Amino acid sequence: MDETGSERESIRVRLGISYDGTDFTGWARQPGLRTVQGVLEESLSKVFRAPIVLTVAGRTDAGVHAEGQVAHFDTTAEFDPAKLTHRMARFLPKDVRITDVRPVPADFDARFSAMRRHYAYRLTTAAYGAEPLRARSVVACKPGLDLDAMRAASRDLLGLHDFAAFCRRREGATTVRELQRFDWEREGDLLTAYVSADAFCWSMVRSLVGAVLAVGEGRRTPEWVASLLTETQRSSSVTVAPAHGLSLIAVDYPADADLSARNAQTREIRTVPASEGCCGD
C-alpha cells in the first residue's frame, strides 16, 4: 500500500539478461540445482523484499549462454530502473547480469509477445582448438569444413516446417516452426551460425547445427538434411551439437499497440499447410 493506505497498481518490468551458462543447469528453476532463474529470482526477491517470479523469452538448456535474454515480472514496489540495474550488479554472481530494466505495458509477455528469437552458434576450425579465453563459448571442430555445402543445407531448411526430426518431443507441444534465418559467417578460424525463428522447440538449434556440421565434414549431403523435414519424430541420425557453443543473442518484440494481438497469435497451435510442405504433393 502507499502512504494513503491505497493498494499500489502493479507494474510490469522487462529485464535484459546476459549470462555464461557454463555453471548453470539451464534457465528453469529446479530444486537443489543452480539455475539462472533460481539465482535471479532469489536476488530480486531480496531487493524487492517480496517474492519475484520471472517469465522468460527462451528457456535455455544447461551450458547454453545468453547475451540478449529477456524476462518480465510484476511488482507493486516503486523503483528506479537505472539504480536497480546498478544494485543488482552487487547482488548477482559474476556469471549473470541484468543489463537493462524498463517498465512495460501490462500486455507485454516475454514469452508470448516475442516475434522471433536469434541465436548464434560459434565454432573454431583452428588446429589448436578454441583459444583459452573463448573455450567456454566456442566449440572446437575439424579443420577443412565445406562451408558452401553447409550453407546450401541450411538454406533448404528455411521456412515454415514441422521440425519434429530436430526436436525433443514434449507432450502436447507442436514442433511446427518458421525458420527465418540460418546462415554461416567466417572470420579467420571462427565460424558462426546465425539462427532465427519465431520460436524454437527443445534442442532444435543444436540439432540443426549438428545436422549441418555432418554435411560440412562430408559425412552427409545437403539433400539428407532436407529429407529430415519429412520425418514425424525425432531422428536418431541427428547429432546434437555441444551446448557451450550456443548463445541467445536477441529477442524481437512488436510495438506496444500490437502486443495483445501477438500474444493471441503465439498461443495458437499451428500446422504446416499442405502447399507449404517441404516436398510438395
Rosetta blueprint (number, residue, H / E / L):
1 M L
2 D L
3 E L
4 T L
5 G L
6 S L
7 E L
8 R L
9 E L
10 S L
11 I E
12 R E
13 V E
14 R E
15 L E
16 G E
17 I E
18 S E
19 Y E
20 D L
21 G H
22 T H
23 D H
24 F L
25 T L
26 G L
27 W L
28 A L
29 R L
30 Q L
31 P L
32 G L
33 L L
34 R L
35 T L
36 V H
37 Q H
38 G H
39 V H
40 L H
41 E H
42 E H
43 S H
44 L H
45 S H
46 K H
47 V H
48 F H
49 R L
50 A L
51 P L
52 I L
53 V L
54 L L
55 T E
56 V E
57 A L
58 G L
59 R L
60 T L
61 D L
62 A L
63 G L
64 V L
65 H E
66 A E
67 E E
68 G E
69 Q E
70 V E
71 A E
72 H E
73 F E
74 D E
75 T E
76 T L
77 A L
78 E L
79 F L
80 D L
81 P H
82 A H
83 K H
84 L H
85 T H
86 H H
87 R H
88 M H
89 A H
90 R H
91 F H
92 L L
93 P L
94 K L
95 D L
96 V E
97 R E
98 I E
99 T E
100 D E
101 V E
102 R E
103 P E
104 V E
105 P L
106 A L
107 D L
108 F L
109 D L
110 A L
111 R L
112 F L
113 S L
114 A L
115 M L
116 R E
117 R E
118 H E
119 Y E
120 A E
121 Y E
122 R E
123 L E
124 T E
125 T L
126 A L
127 A L
128 Y L
129 G L
130 A L
131 E L
132 P H
133 L H
134 R H
135 A L
136 R L
137 S L
138 V L
139 V E
140 A E
141 C L
142 K L
143 P L
144 G L
145 L L
146 D L
147 L H
148 D H
149 A H
150 M H
151 R H
152 A H
153 A H
154 S H
155 R H
156 D L
157 L L
158 L L
159 G E
160 L E
161 H E
162 D E
163 F L
164 A H
165 A H
166 F H
167 C L
168 R L
169 R L
170 R L
171 E L
172 G L
173 A L
174 T L
175 T L
176 V E
177 R E
178 E E
179 L E
180 Q E
181 R E
182 F E
183 D E
184 W E
185 E E
186 R E
187 E E
188 G L
189 D L
190 L E
191 L E
192 T E
193 A E
194 Y E
195 V E
196 S E
197 A E
198 D L
199 A L
200 F L
201 C L
202 W L
203 S L
204 M H
205 V H
206 R H
207 S H
208 L H
209 V H
210 G H
211 A H
212 V H
213 L H
214 A H
215 V H
216 G H
217 E L
218 G L
219 R L
220 R L
221 T L
222 P H
223 E H
224 W H
225 V H
226 A H
227 S H
228 L H
229 L H
230 T H
231 E L
232 T L
233 Q L
234 R L
235 S L
236 S L
237 S L
238 V L
239 T L
240 V L
241 A L
242 P L
243 A H
244 H H
245 G H
246 L E
247 S E
248 L E
249 I E
250 A E
251 V E
252 D E
253 Y L
254 P L
255 A L
256 D H
257 A H
258 D H
259 L H
260 S H
261 A H
262 R H
263 N H
264 A H
265 Q H
266 T H
267 R H
268 E L
269 I L
270 R L
271 T L
272 V L
273 P L
274 A H
275 S H
276 E H
277 G L
278 C L
279 C L
280 G L
281 D L
